[in-house]
């Protein structure tokens, strides 16, 4: 049975996106409301590209960099930022028992190899022999056509020395919710004292856009903030990475670490996607929050822009009477790491005691000058999975 006295503190944040790297760049970008997006490179789809980064700052060995695809580099870099933020970078005593939970997709395809194989298959009569030869010669021996999802955790372990238990979850937005929920639950239950949790995604991939394009999910042609995507719905994929260091309060105090915020609760749901299903799921999640959760609070929404999920979430939140911010309007939607990113942004807001500016022309997001002590973070998957977290200030 969990010991409810074991508080979970957020003691480290590592974030990077189209807004830049680190808390200050994100806070500045969120308040400026000047979304950085690309509507031409992957026409007709809109994406939020990763801001320029100096990989050497967190992945010093060029050999390590070469072994990774962009999504791994982003995640490993953000993990290093989180460890730096928590003051445990290079601290072997802590890293030896630090747990790691990663939310990851299936990795990246090598589009050059894919194109060469498909083109070659059209020209050969012995397709089986040709395919076997290409698979043996064109791919790294440890990989298959799509890179393994747990390679990110392996890269973080190699580069940063995080060698406690390791788990990798797959399953789009729901995997990001579960990664944080399990880390939180393990700390509450006394099974873990400190954990690194998060994920990363490279959105600048034609193969990824093609796959989601088949389902009609990506935003096309013209960029619009999340709540304005009514007649033309869809998510604008965003390249981003986010890692959190979650730590039991006593463990943090013993090493002199200061909290950035408190993670008070994390809940997950899996609604039937039928009329009223999301409303019911969010209602159950909301009812499980502490009685004072809505006091001096705001909502940091993970709404993607995809229909009908975003409209249904908007209707639910409109009835809660709290100021709302959909971060997807500025950093895009990154599926697996989105929940960790939004918890990080919530921690920034409650740590500063104020909400960042609205970025929405629909009128749904309104300015707020009220003191901020709590942020309720939502996750409503574009296709499946719901989650909720409560982030509180530690004064």
C-alpha positions in Angstrom: 0.0 0.0 0.0 1.4 3.4 -0.9 2.7 5.7 1.8 0.8 8.9 1.1 3.3 10.8 3.1 5.9 10.3 0.4 5.6 13.4 -1.6 6.8 13.5 -5.2 8.8 16.6 -6.1 9.9 17.7 -9.6 13.6 18.5 -9.0 14.8 18.6 -12.6 13.4 19.7 -16.0 14.9 19.1 -19.4 12.9 20.5 -22.3 13.6 21.5 -26.0 11.2 22.3 -28.8 10.7 24.8 -31.6 10.7 27.5 -28.9 14.3 26.7 -28.0 16.1 24.9 -25.1 15.4 25.1 -21.4 12.9 26.7 -19.1 13.7 30.4 -19.9 13.4 30.0 -23.7 10.1 28.3 -23.3 8.7 30.8 -20.8 9.7 33.6 -23.1 8.3 31.9 -26.2 5.0 31.0 -24.6 4.4 34.6 -23.5 5.4 36.1 -26.9 2.8 33.9 -28.7 4.8 33.8 -31.9 4.5 30.1 -33.0 7.5 28.7 -35.0 6.1 26.4 -37.6 6.9 25.2 -41.1 4.1 24.9 -43.7 6.2 24.5 -46.8 8.8 21.7 -46.3 6.3 18.9 -45.8 3.4 20.4 -47.9 0.5 20.1 -47.3 1.3 19.3 -43.7 2.3 21.8 -40.9 5.0 20.9 -38.5 6.9 22.7 -35.7 10.6 22.1 -36.3 13.2 21.6 -33.5 15.2 24.8 -32.7 18.9 24.6 -33.4 20.9 22.9 -30.7 24.6 22.2 -30.0 24.6 18.4 -29.4 28.1 18.5 -28.0 26.8 20.2 -24.9 25.0 17.0 -23.7 26.3 14.3 -26.0 30.1 15.0 -26.1 31.2 12.0 -28.1 30.7 12.2 -31.8 30.6 8.4 -32.0 27.6 8.4 -29.7 25.9 11.1 -31.8 26.4 9.1 -35.0 24.8 6.0 -33.5 21.6 7.9 -32.9 18.8 9.1 -35.1 17.4 12.6 -34.4 14.7 11.4 -32.0 17.4 9.7 -29.9 19.6 12.7 -29.9 16.8 14.9 -28.8 15.8 12.6 -26.0 19.4 12.0 -24.8 20.0 15.7 -24.9 16.9 16.6 -22.9 17.7 13.9 -20.4 21.1 15.5 -19.8 19.4 18.9 -19.3 17.0 17.3 -16.7 19.9 15.7 -14.8 21.8 19.1 -14.9 18.7 20.9 -13.6 18.3 18.4 -10.7 22.0 18.7 -9.8 22.7 15.0 -10.3 24.6 15.0 -13.6 27.7 12.8 -13.2 26.7 11.9 -9.6 27.4 8.2 -9.7 25.9 7.6 -6.2 22.5 8.9 -7.3 22.6 7.7 -10.9 23.3 4.1 -9.8 19.9 3.8 -8.3 18.0 6.3 -10.5 15.1 4.6 -12.3 14.2 5.5 -15.9 10.9 5.3 -17.7 10.7 6.4 -21.3 7.7 6.9 -23.6 8.7 6.2 -27.2 7.4 5.5 -30.6 8.7 2.9 -33.0 11.7 4.9 -33.9 12.6 6.3 -37.3 12.8 4.7 -40.7 15.7 5.3 -43.0 13.9 6.8 -45.9 16.9 6.6 -48.2 17.2 2.9 -47.7 13.4 2.5 -48.0 13.4 4.3 -51.4 16.3 2.3 -52.7 14.7 -1.0 -51.7 11.3 -0.1 -53.3 13.0 1.1 -56.4 15.2 -2.0 -56.7 12.2 -4.3 -56.2 10.5 -2.8 -59.2 13.5 -3.7 -61.4 14.4 -7.2 -60.3 12.8 -10.5 -61.1 14.2 -12.2 -58.0 12.5 -10.0 -55.3 13.1 -12.3 -52.4 16.9 -12.6 -53.0 17.2 -8.8 -53.6 15.3 -8.0 -50.4 17.4 -10.3 -48.3 20.7 -8.9 -49.8 19.5 -5.3 -49.1 18.5 -6.0 -45.5 21.9 -7.6 -44.8 23.9 -4.8 -46.4 22.0 -1.6 -46.0 20.9 -1.8 -42.3 22.9 -1.7 -39.1 23.0 -5.3 -37.6 21.3 -4.3 -34.4 18.2 -2.7 -36.1 15.3 -3.5 -38.3 13.7 -1.1 -40.7 12.2 1.0 -37.9 14.5 1.6 -35.0 13.8 -0.1 -31.7 11.8 2.0 -29.2 14.1 1.1 -26.3 17.2 2.5 -27.9 16.5 5.9 -26.4 16.7 4.4 -22.9 19.9 2.6 -23.9 21.5 5.8 -25.2 20.6 7.7 -22.1 22.2 5.0 -19.9 25.4 4.9 -22.0 25.8 8.7 -22.3 24.6 9.8 -18.8 25.1 6.7 -16.7 21.5 6.3 -15.5 21.7 2.6 -14.5 18.7 1.9 -12.2 15.7 0.0 -13.5 14.6 0.9 -17.0 11.2 0.7 -18.7 10.0 1.8 -22.2 6.4 2.3 -22.9 4.8 2.5 -26.4 1.3 3.7 -27.3 1.3 7.3 -28.4 -0.2 9.8 -25.9 -1.3 7.1 -23.5 2.3 5.9 -23.1 3.4 9.3 -22.0 0.7 9.4 -19.4 1.5 5.9 -18.1 5.3 6.6 -18.0 4.7 9.5 -15.6 2.0 7.7 -13.7 4.1 4.6 -13.0 7.1 6.7 -12.0 4.8 8.7 -9.6 3.2 5.5 -8.2 6.5 3.8 -7.6 7.8 6.7 -5.6 4.5 6.9 -3.6 4.8 3.2 -2.9 8.4 3.3 -1.7 9.6 1.3 -4.7 11.7 4.2 -6.1 13.3 7.3 -4.6 14.3 9.1 -7.8 13.3 8.6 -11.5 14.0 10.1 -14.9 10.9 10.1 -17.0 10.0 11.5 -20.4 10.4 11.0 -24.1 11.1 12.6 -27.5 9.9 12.8 -31.0 11.3 14.0 -34.4 8.3 15.3 -36.3 10.3 16.3 -39.4 9.8 12.9 -41.1 7.9 12.2 -44.3 7.2 8.6 -43.2 5.6 9.7 -40.0 3.5 12.3 -41.7 2.5 9.8 -44.3 1.3 7.3 -41.7 -0.8 9.8 -39.8 -1.9 11.3 -43.1 -3.5 8.0 -44.0 -5.8 8.5 -40.9 -6.5 12.1 -41.8 -5.0 13.4 -38.5 -2.3 16.0 -39.5 -3.1 19.7 -39.9 -3.0 20.8 -43.5 -2.2 23.9 -45.5 -2.7 26.8 -43.1 -1.6 27.1 -39.4 -4.2 27.9 -36.8 -4.0 27.7 -33.0 -5.6 24.5 -31.5 -9.0 25.9 -30.5 -9.4 27.5 -33.9 -9.2 24.2 -35.8 -12.9 23.8 -36.1 -13.7 23.5 -39.8 -10.3 22.1 -40.6 -9.1 19.9 -37.7 -5.8 18.2 -37.2 -2.6 18.2 -35.2 0.6 20.0 -36.2 3.3 17.5 -35.3 6.1 19.0 -33.2 9.7 18.0 -32.7 10.3 18.1 -29.0 11.9 16.3 -26.1 11.0 16.5 -22.4 12.4 14.8 -19.4 11.5 15.2 -15.7 13.4 14.2 -12.6 10.8 13.0 -10.1 12.1 12.6 -6.6 10.8 11.6 -3.2 10.8 14.6 -0.9 13.0 13.1 1.8 15.5 11.9 -0.8 15.7 15.3 -2.3 16.0 17.0 1.1 18.9 14.8 2.1 20.9 15.8 -0.8 19.9 19.5 -0.5 17.8 19.6 -3.7 15.1 22.3 -4.1 11.8 21.5 -5.7 10.6 23.1 -8.9 7.1 22.0 -8.1 5.2 19.1 -6.5 3.5 16.4 -8.6 0.4 15.8 -6.4 -1.4 13.2 -8.5 -1.4 11.4 -11.9 -4.4 9.5 -13.2 -5.1 7.7 -16.5 -8.3 6.6 -18.3 -9.2 4.9 -21.5 -12.6 6.1 -22.7 -14.8 4.6 -25.4 -14.5 7.1 -28.2 -18.2 7.5 -28.7 -20.3 10.6 -28.2 -19.9 11.7 -24.5 -17.0 9.2 -23.9 -14.3 11.9 -23.4 -16.6 14.0 -21.3 -17.3 11.0 -19.0 -13.6 10.0 -18.8 -12.4 13.5 -18.0 -15.2 13.8 -15.4 -14.0 10.7 -13.6 -10.4 12.0 -13.7 -11.5 15.4 -12.4 -13.6 13.9 -9.6 -10.5 12.0 -8.4 -8.6 15.3 -7.8 -8.2 16.7 -4.3 -11.0 19.0 -3.2 -8.9 22.1 -3.4 -7.4 21.3 -6.8 -9.3 24.1 -8.6 -8.3 26.8 -6.1 -5.9 29.3 -7.7 -5.5 26.9 -10.6 -5.3 26.8 -14.4 -5.5 24.1 -17.0 -2.5 23.2 -19.2 -4.2 21.3 -22.0 -2.6 18.7 -24.2 -5.3 19.1 -26.8 -4.0 18.1 -30.1 -6.4 19.8 -32.5 -7.7 16.6 -33.9 -11.4 16.0 -34.2 -13.6 15.2 -32.4 -11.4 14.8 -29.3 -10.3 18.5 -29.1 -13.8 19.9 -29.4 -15.1 17.5 -26.7 -12.2 18.4 -24.4 -12.9 22.1 -25.0 -16.6 21.6 -24.1 -15.6 19.9 -20.9 -13.1 22.5 -19.8 -15.5 25.3 -20.6 -17.6 24.0 -17.8 -14.8 24.0 -15.2 -14.4 27.8 -15.0 -10.6 27.9 -15.0 -8.2 29.6 -17.5 -7.0 27.2 -20.1 -3.8 27.1 -22.2 -3.3 24.6 -25.1 0.4 24.3 -25.5 0.0 22.5 -28.9 -0.7 25.9 -30.4 2.9 26.9 -29.9 5.1 23.7 -29.6 2.9 21.3 -31.7 1.8 17.9 -30.8 4.4 15.2 -30.1 2.3 12.3 -28.9 4.5 10.2 -26.5 6.5 13.1 -24.8 3.6 15.6 -24.8 2.4 14.8 -21.3 5.9 15.2 -19.7 6.4 18.4 -21.6 3.1 19.9 -20.4 3.9 18.9 -16.8 7.2 20.6 -17.2 5.5 23.8 -18.5 3.0 23.6 -15.7 5.8 23.4 -13.2 7.3 26.5 -14.7 4.0 28.4 -14.4 3.3 27.4 -10.8 6.9 28.1 -9.8 6.5 31.6 -11.1 3.1 32.0 -9.6 1.4 33.1 -12.8 0.1 31.7 -16.1 1.7 32.4 -19.4 -0.2 34.4 -22.1 -3.0 33.1 -24.2 -2.3 32.2 -27.8 -5.7 31.8 -29.3 -8.0 33.9 -31.5 -11.2 32.0 -30.7 -11.7 33.7 -27.3 -11.5 30.4 -25.4 -8.2 31.2 -23.9 -8.4 34.4 -21.8 -5.7 36.5 -20.0 -5.3 35.8 -16.4 -3.5 37.9 -13.8 -4.6 35.7 -10.8 -2.0 34.1 -8.5 -1.3 30.6 -9.6 -0.7 27.8 -7.1 -1.8 24.8 -9.1 -2.0 23.6 -12.7 -4.2 20.7 -13.9 -2.5 19.0 -16.9 -4.8 17.2 -19.4 -4.0 14.6 -22.0 -6.6 13.6 -24.5 -5.1 11.4 -27.2 -6.0 12.1 -30.8 -7.3 8.6 -31.1 -7.1 6.9 -27.7 -6.1 7.5 -24.1 -6.8 10.2 -21.5 -4.8 11.4 -18.5 -4.7 14.1 -15.8 -2.0 15.4 -13.5 -2.0 18.0 -10.7 1.1 20.1 -10.3 1.4 22.3 -7.3 3.8 25.1 -6.2 6.1 24.5 -3.3 6.5 27.8 -1.5 
